[in-house]
Amino acid sequence: MAGLSPQVMTTELDDARKLRDEGRSVIAGMQADFIAQTGITSLKIKHNNVLGYFIETTATHAEKMFTPPLNDTFIHRQTTANQVRFTTVELSEIETRILNAGGHALEIEKRLYSSLKDATLAQAGPLGALARALAEVDLATALAHLARTENWVRPKLDDSRAFAITGGRHPVVEMALQKQGAPFVANDCTLSDARVWLLTGPNMAGKSTFLRQNALLAILAQMGGFVPATAAHIGIVSQIFSRVGASDDLARGRSTFMVEMVETAAILNQADDRALVILDEIGRGTATYDGLSIAWATLEHLHDVNRCRALFATHYHEMSALSAKLDGVENATVTVKEWDGDVIFLHEVKRGTADRSYGVQVARLAGLPQVVVDRAKVVLEALEKGEREGGRKAFVDDLPLFAAMPAPPPVKHQVSEVEARLKAVLPDELTPKEALALIYELRGMVEPG
């Protein structure tokens, strides 16, 4: 078989598989042929573990099988009381082929696979080039499809340090909102004159989405794709650094704050003046003043030493004073609107600073119990009052922390099945037997079974 062509081996494989999977139909076909040859309609091909496949006919027709020319084809094997059994050379060969069909098919499959593998390896170079070409075509057509269907634009690229996005959108978030029937709020971002934006605003307002979308736009533009925006002018971006989200590394004994500091250190040590850096909530994992001081110093280092383009999101509103101290820093905020005590997120980024964080309102939206939200408002008012009074920080004695908490809302009592049954009982009308039966009934309600 080693010298056989693949076409011949394929034909043999088909025959072997047919015998392996359709052996009964092959035997049935042979039986029909033998009936036509002998004229004995009661002739059967059967099988047992002793004789294997054999031809069986009644003793009445056996004499015909022993006479020429049938006796040249049918070989006598066994005679029983009512039946005579024969075989033929062809039936013996088919039996052997059926028994070996599974192994034979597997052997042919291995040989075909080996020849296919060798032929493929022999063409590894051209196939690799073809795969790379198809990948490039696939990427280009996918980007072109997105640009046409999702209204993306061709960015202006040059070797400057410009970064001006008009009507930028986050492609993934936008697509998710489209499925919900909600529009995505596009935003501008200009890091040309003021190369660092200090972004404030409440949680859930869209700060992280704004940071991520501008980094994605830079990557899409640098790789030669259109971008989801109305217009875009992006200079060379040598590196993109991201410190967004919270995670720990318990296997190495690193807390969330430690991981954040390690990643921030890598950014400050590696970012050059052509880099784009997005930082989200630096310093949140430690004490307030520690976190503020770290975030403050990090922003100063990005501005003075790295001199890169950066988007820096924070809840430390005190840092907004840096825009007056550092020429390359500008304040921006994600706008919200209050209505009847609720917070409405507008998701619009504009110049300026947030007036407050709206943390208590966001907690209420998240589903914290109302008694917890009310208590948080009381404590927040006391803390803010302490800050307003000459900058004095409120101490524990000044806070209503140990005052009586607002009473929780009354819990509506639900009448149990036992109580309902007892209310329907008139004790004076019960006989001793009925009273005993009632006790057992009530016990069954408390402990079923």
Salt bridges, closest charged atoms under 4 A:
GLU12 OE1 - HIS104 NE2 3.62
ASP21 OD1 - ARG20 NE 2.89
GLU56 OE1 - LYS46 NZ 2.78
GLU56 OE2 - ARG85 NE 2.95
GLU107 OE2 - ARG111 NE 3.57
GLU109 OE2 - ARG17 NH2 2.83
ASP158 OD2 - HIS233 NE2 2.51
GLU174 OE2 - ARG169 NE 2.71
ASP249 OD2 - ARG252 NE 3.81
GLU260 OE1 - ARG243 NH1 3.58
GLU260 OE1 - ARG284 NE 3.62
GLU263 OE1 - ARG243 NE 2.49
GLU281 OE2 - LYS207 NZ 3.84
GLU281 OE2 - HIS315 NE2 3.29
GLU300 OE2 - LYS325 NZ 2.70
ASP304 OD1 - HIS303 ND1 2.72
GLU330 OE2 - ARG351 NH1 2.38
GLU338 OE2 - ARG356 NH2 2.38
ASP342 OD1 - ARG364 NH1 2.34
GLU389 OE1 - ARG392 NH2 3.00
ASP398 OD2 - ARG392 NH1 2.87
GLU419 OE1 - HIS413 NE2 3.54
GLU441 OE2 - ARG421 NE 2.81
GLU447 OE1 - ARG443 NH2 3.33
